[in-house]
Amino acid sequence: MGDGDPRLTDSAQTESALTESVLKAGRDAGLSAVGVTGADVLEPAATVLRIRKAKGLSGSMNFTYRNPARSTDPSRVLPAAQSIVAGALSYRRAPLDQPDELVGRVARYAWRDHYGDLRVALESMAAVLEADGWAARVHLDDNNLVDRNVAYRAGLGWYGKNANLLLPGEGSWFVLGSIVTDAPLVRAPNPQPDGCGPCRRCLDDCPTGAIVAPGVVDARRCLAWLVQGPGAIPVEFRQPLGDRLYGCDDCQDVCPPNRRLDNPPADAEPDSDGWIELMWLLEASDDDLLARVGRWYIAERNPDIVRRTALVVAGNTGDPSDQRLYRCIESFVLSPNPLLRQHALWAARRLGFNDLVVRATSREKDSEILLELAVPVAAR
């Protein structure tokens, strides 16, 4: 067939019409940005993941690092894949007023189930593809695809120096997802150009120096990962954790494109969790705790991971004269669970509950905790 063959023109028109129908469905469903890229291997993401994993920058974090060959190859999702549709849903909200009680702060993306809303919108686009006879696989917030790289290649935005994707004029307050399909769709012509320029506020203002180079985050220092990960929170990062119970928004809060945006109305929806009362959390049953925060990523689905972090936050922000807090810390200092005991003892030392520390130290057998007790903690 020659270049003037009408069948080629008809095919291009069909692909263009289907592409527009799919993207319109996403916009109609509330997505802030949509685009299409090809389904070839995601490079340089595949190489970058392998290099950073080899350097240890992923720490104990798995996600797309677990198997870069899988998470950067759309054919692992759908062998006949030709295209990937990317979608971005805004979760930008004005900060909520801090309650007048002992609370832990939650990053904005986790105030409510924004990924649930994103899935609904992505499925509306997948339905258009399936109605036309094509296969469509929705993926978001999982280990199967590097969503940020898909969105970048689909022209939605550029990589910020904090490694988040920034959309032109819209900043970085977005959750991202993808649809892998065997449909031949019209791809975005070019990625967005870099919009950060010489700015380095995210690097300079990261509370733990986790952004070690533009676009490079060391998960071993990143508070957003440390509160999700397994095991003990490293001692050197407990004070910098401050009041953060889940996630960390600092690198987004200081980002000029985000700061230039008008503040939207505060999210007053009933399922919003911008702040969580720590005494409730520390006294709640496993079932009640997970019923409220189970949508979060929690290592091994273990509620003690959340309690561990809450103890650190209580040590950083609690009132040393609060008797209810004293009794709560006491119960954890005497816990048979070494993870909780370790963090409770740190909180007790931080709050000046020295009688609890003396009592617990005399009976402590865990070598890791004993080593930690030998190192001073700055009292508040």
C-alpha distance (Angstrom), angle and dihedral (degrees) to the residues before:
residue distance angle dihedral
M1 . . .
G2 3.81 . .
D3 3.78 126.8 .
G4 3.77 89.7 -96.9
D5 3.78 94.5 52.9
P6 3.84 106.9 129.0
R7 3.80 90.4 -141.4
L8 3.81 89.6 67.2
T9 3.79 90.6 51.1
D10 3.81 91.2 48.3
S11 3.81 90.9 49.8
A12 3.80 92.8 50.2
Q13 3.79 91.3 48.1
T14 3.81 90.6 50.0
E15 3.81 92.2 50.1
S16 3.79 90.9 47.4
A17 3.81 93.0 48.8
L18 3.80 92.8 47.8
T19 3.80 91.4 47.0
E20 3.78 92.1 52.0
S21 3.81 91.6 46.9
V22 3.80 91.1 52.3
L23 3.79 94.7 46.8
K24 3.81 92.3 45.1
A25 3.79 89.5 54.2
G26 3.79 89.0 55.2
R27 3.78 93.8 48.5
D28 3.80 90.9 46.5
A29 3.80 88.6 52.1
G30 3.79 91.2 57.4
L31 3.79 103.8 -94.4
S32 3.79 113.5 151.8
A33 3.80 95.0 -148.4
V34 3.80 135.9 8.2
G35 3.79 134.1 -178.3
V36 3.80 145.8 153.7
T37 3.78 134.0 -120.2
G38 3.78 135.0 171.5
A39 3.79 125.0 -86.9
D40 3.79 97.8 -123.9
V41 3.81 119.5 122.5
L42 3.80 111.7 -63.5
E43 3.77 105.4 -111.3
P44 2.96 138.3 -151.6
A45 3.82 84.6 17.2
A46 3.82 92.9 69.6
T47 3.80 92.4 53.6
V48 3.80 93.9 41.7
L49 3.82 92.6 52.0
R50 3.79 92.0 51.4
I51 3.81 93.5 47.4
R52 3.81 95.1 47.0
K53 3.80 91.8 44.9
A54 3.82 90.0 51.6
K55 3.83 89.4 51.2
G56 3.81 90.7 52.2
L57 3.81 94.5 -116.5
S58 3.81 91.4 131.4
G59 3.80 90.8 60.5
S60 3.80 109.6 -175.8
M61 3.81 91.2 -23.8
N62 3.79 114.8 116.5
F63 3.81 115.9 171.0
T64 3.81 107.6 112.7
Y65 3.82 90.1 -6.8
R66 3.80 92.0 65.9
N67 3.80 93.5 75.9
P68 3.83 113.3 2.8
A69 3.80 91.9 179.8
R70 3.79 88.9 61.5
S71 3.80 100.2 38.0
T72 3.81 93.2 51.8
D73 3.82 99.3 42.4
P74 3.82 113.3 78.3
S75 3.81 90.5 -168.4
R76 3.82 87.1 71.4
V77 3.80 85.9 64.5
L78 3.80 96.1 41.4
P79 3.83 118.9 4.0
A80 3.81 93.5 -151.3
A81 3.81 93.9 46.0
Q82 3.80 115.9 151.2
S83 3.80 103.7 162.5
I84 3.79 142.6 21.2
V85 3.79 123.0 -149.4
A86 3.82 114.6 -151.9
G87 3.78 125.1 -156.9
A88 3.81 133.4 -173.4
L89 3.81 125.1 -161.8
S90 3.79 120.5 -165.5
Y91 3.79 120.0 -126.7
R92 3.80 94.9 174.6
R93 3.78 109.9 147.1
A94 3.78 134.8 163.1
P95 3.80 114.0 -104.9
L96 3.79 114.3 -89.0
D97 3.79 118.7 -124.6
Q98 3.78 112.0 -100.2
P99 3.82 111.8 -111.6
D100 3.79 118.2 -120.3
E101 3.81 94.3 -110.3
L102 3.80 140.1 69.9
V103 3.80 104.3 -64.0
G104 3.78 142.4 158.5
R105 3.78 122.1 -130.9
V106 3.81 121.2 -122.4
A107 3.81 124.7 -155.4
R108 3.79 112.9 -110.8
Y109 3.79 97.1 -114.1
A110 3.81 87.9 63.4
W111 3.80 98.9 47.7
R112 3.77 88.3 100.4
D113 3.80 138.0 -10.7
H114 3.81 98.4 -69.1
Y115 3.80 89.6 157.0
G116 3.79 88.8 60.0
D117 3.81 89.3 55.8
L118 3.80 90.0 46.3
R119 3.80 91.6 52.1
V120 3.80 91.1 53.8
A121 3.81 90.7 52.0
L122 3.81 93.6 46.7
E123 3.78 90.9 48.7
S124 3.80 89.5 55.1
M125 3.82 88.4 59.9
A126 3.79 92.1 43.7
A127 3.80 88.9 53.6
V128 3.82 90.6 58.6
L129 3.81 90.1 53.1
E130 3.79 93.7 46.3
A131 3.79 92.1 47.7
D132 3.79 87.1 57.6
G133 3.79 91.4 52.3
W134 3.81 100.4 -98.5
A135 3.78 130.3 126.2
A136 3.81 116.5 -114.7
R137 3.81 128.7 -174.7
V138 3.81 118.5 -168.1
H139 3.81 117.0 -147.3
L140 3.78 130.6 178.0
D141 3.79 137.6 148.0
D142 3.80 93.0 3.8
N143 3.79 138.9 102.7
N144 3.78 97.9 -99.3
L145 3.80 102.2 85.5
V146 3.79 138.4 18.0
D147 3.79 94.4 -120.3
R148 3.80 95.4 -171.2
N149 3.79 92.0 56.3
V150 3.80 91.3 47.9
A151 3.81 90.7 50.6
Y152 3.80 91.5 47.2
R153 3.80 92.7 51.2
A154 3.80 90.1 46.0
G155 3.80 89.6 59.5
L156 3.80 98.4 -111.2
G157 3.79 96.3 127.3
W158 3.79 149.2 -43.5
Y159 3.78 132.6 -86.9
G160 3.78 111.6 -98.0
K161 3.77 121.6 -146.0
N162 3.81 87.4 -104.2
A163 3.85 87.4 60.1
N164 3.81 92.2 -112.5
L165 3.79 120.5 125.4
L166 3.81 113.1 -110.5
L167 3.79 120.6 -157.8
P168 3.82 117.2 -147.4
G169 3.78 109.0 -95.4
E170 3.81 91.6 -4.3
G171 3.80 107.2 70.9
S172 3.78 125.0 -148.5
W173 3.82 107.2 -57.6
F174 3.81 93.9 117.7
V175 3.78 140.8 115.8
L176 3.80 113.4 -144.1
G177 3.78 135.2 -148.7
S178 3.80 141.7 164.9
I179 3.78 144.9 -145.7
V180 3.78 118.3 -147.3
T181 3.79 111.6 -154.8
D182 3.79 141.2 170.0
A183 3.81 89.7 -136.9
P184 3.83 116.5 113.9
L185 3.80 101.0 -123.9
V186 3.79 131.4 175.8
R187 3.80 109.9 -95.4
A188 3.79 127.7 -139.1
P189 3.81 107.9 -95.4
N190 3.82 98.3 -132.6
P191 3.79 140.9 -4.2
Q192 3.81 117.8 -104.5
P193 3.82 114.5 -89.6
D194 3.79 119.6 -112.4
G195 3.78 111.6 -81.5
C196 3.81 100.9 -177.1
G197 3.77 98.9 79.9
P198 3.82 113.3 174.2
C199 3.83 94.2 -23.0
R200 3.83 113.9 125.0
R201 3.79 103.0 167.0
C202 3.80 93.3 125.4
L203 3.82 91.0 55.1
D204 3.79 94.0 45.9
D205 3.81 96.3 44.1
C206 3.81 100.4 44.4
P207 3.83 102.8 120.5
T208 3.81 93.6 -137.7
G209 3.81 102.1 29.1
A210 3.79 89.9 -112.3
I211 3.82 93.8 149.1
V212 3.78 95.2 77.9
A213 3.82 96.1 175.1
P214 3.82 134.8 -1.9
G215 3.81 105.9 -60.9
V216 3.82 93.3 0.0
V217 3.82 119.3 110.8
D218 3.80 122.3 -174.6
A219 3.81 103.3 -144.1
R220 3.80 89.7 -159.5
R221 3.81 88.5 69.7
C222 3.81 101.0 31.4
L223 3.81 112.7 109.5
A224 3.80 91.2 -155.5
W225 3.81 88.7 62.9
L226 3.81 98.5 35.0
V227 3.82 91.7 61.6
Q228 3.80 90.0 52.0
G229 3.77 99.8 41.1
P230 3.80 129.0 91.5
G231 3.78 128.4 -98.8
A232 3.78 129.3 17.4
I233 3.78 123.6 -15.9
P234 3.83 104.4 -117.1
V235 3.80 110.1 -101.7
E236 3.81 93.8 -124.9
F237 3.81 91.3 60.4
R238 3.81 99.4 46.4
Q239 3.80 97.4 86.1
P240 3.84 92.7 43.3
L241 3.81 87.2 52.9
G242 3.80 87.6 72.7
D243 3.80 110.4 167.3
R244 3.81 96.6 -20.4
L245 3.79 109.7 128.7
Y246 3.80 97.1 168.5
G247 3.78 129.4 8.8
C248 3.79 130.1 -14.7
D249 3.81 126.3 -113.9
D250 3.81 98.9 -178.1
C251 3.81 97.9 110.5
Q252 3.80 89.8 49.8
D253 3.80 95.4 43.1
V254 3.81 92.0 58.0
C255 3.82 95.7 41.7
P256 3.85 108.7 114.6
P257 3.84 95.7 -139.7
N258 3.81 88.5 55.2
R259 3.81 93.6 44.1
R260 3.81 92.1 50.9
L261 3.80 91.8 60.1
D262 3.78 119.0 96.7
N263 3.77 111.1 -108.1
P264 3.80 110.3 -104.9
P265 3.81 120.7 -139.9
A266 3.79 113.8 -72.2
D267 3.79 112.6 -92.1
A268 3.81 101.9 -104.7
E269 3.80 96.3 170.3
P270 3.82 111.6 136.0
D271 3.81 94.1 -119.7
S272 3.80 94.2 55.0
D273 3.80 115.1 124.8
G274 3.79 106.5 -174.0
W275 3.79 90.9 142.6
I276 3.81 128.2 21.1
E277 3.80 123.1 -159.0
L278 3.79 106.5 -116.9
M279 3.78 99.1 -152.6
W280 3.79 90.2 54.9
L281 3.78 90.4 49.0
L282 3.81 94.6 47.6
E283 3.80 92.3 47.9
A284 3.84 97.5 41.1
S285 3.78 123.8 106.6
D286 3.78 119.8 -111.4
D287 3.80 90.7 -104.9
D288 3.80 94.7 48.9
L289 3.80 92.5 45.8
L290 3.80 93.8 50.7
A291 3.78 91.9 43.3
R292 3.80 88.1 62.4
V293 3.81 103.2 36.6
G294 3.80 103.1 17.6
R295 3.81 91.4 114.2
W296 3.81 88.3 68.6
Y297 3.76 120.0 91.7
I298 3.81 103.0 -101.9
A299 3.79 118.6 177.1
E300 3.79 110.4 -107.8
R301 3.82 87.9 -9.3
N302 3.79 84.9 -86.5
P303 3.82 113.1 156.3
D304 3.81 89.6 -156.6
I305 3.81 87.5 71.9
V306 3.82 88.2 65.0
R307 3.82 91.7 43.5
R308 3.81 90.0 50.6
T309 3.81 90.4 56.4
A310 3.81 92.3 43.1
L311 3.80 90.0 55.8
V312 3.80 90.6 54.8
V313 3.80 91.5 48.3
A314 3.81 89.8 48.6
G315 3.80 89.3 51.9
N316 3.80 90.4 51.6
T317 3.79 99.4 43.9
G318 3.80 109.5 17.0
D319 3.80 125.9 113.3
P320 3.83 109.6 -110.9
S321 3.80 89.5 -148.1
D322 3.83 93.3 57.1
Q323 3.80 106.1 111.5
R324 3.77 93.9 -166.4
L325 3.79 89.2 55.9
Y326 3.82 90.0 46.9
R327 3.81 91.7 54.3
C328 3.80 91.2 45.8
I329 3.81 93.0 51.2
E330 3.81 88.8 45.9
S331 3.81 91.4 56.5
F332 3.80 90.7 53.7
V333 3.80 94.6 42.9
L334 3.81 86.5 59.6
S335 3.82 94.0 42.7
P336 3.81 119.2 127.3
N337 3.82 87.0 -137.3
P338 3.84 107.0 93.9
L339 3.83 93.5 -157.6
L340 3.80 92.1 57.0
R341 3.79 93.1 39.1
Q342 3.80 90.9 52.5
H343 3.80 94.5 53.4
A344 3.80 93.7 39.5
L345 3.80 90.4 54.8
W346 3.79 90.0 50.6
A347 3.82 89.7 50.9
A348 3.83 91.0 47.0
R349 3.80 91.0 53.0
R350 3.79 91.7 46.4
L351 3.83 91.1 50.5
G352 3.79 94.1 44.9
F353 3.81 95.9 -113.6
N354 3.79 88.9 149.7
D355 3.80 96.7 160.8
L356 3.81 89.3 60.0
V357 3.79 90.6 49.3
V358 3.82 93.3 50.1
R359 3.78 92.4 47.3
A360 3.80 93.4 47.5
T361 3.80 95.3 43.3
S362 3.79 92.4 57.0
R363 3.79 91.1 59.3
E364 3.82 100.7 33.6
K365 3.82 116.1 120.7
D366 3.80 102.3 167.3
S367 3.82 108.3 108.4
E368 3.81 94.8 -151.2
I369 3.80 91.9 53.0
L370 3.81 91.9 45.8
L371 3.80 90.0 53.2
E372 3.77 90.2 50.3
L373 3.82 91.8 49.1
A374 3.79 89.1 57.0
V375 3.82 90.9 64.0
P376 3.85 117.1 76.5
V377 3.81 120.0 -115.5
A378 3.80 120.3 -149.2
A379 3.80 106.8 -112.5
R380 3.78 118.6 -140.1
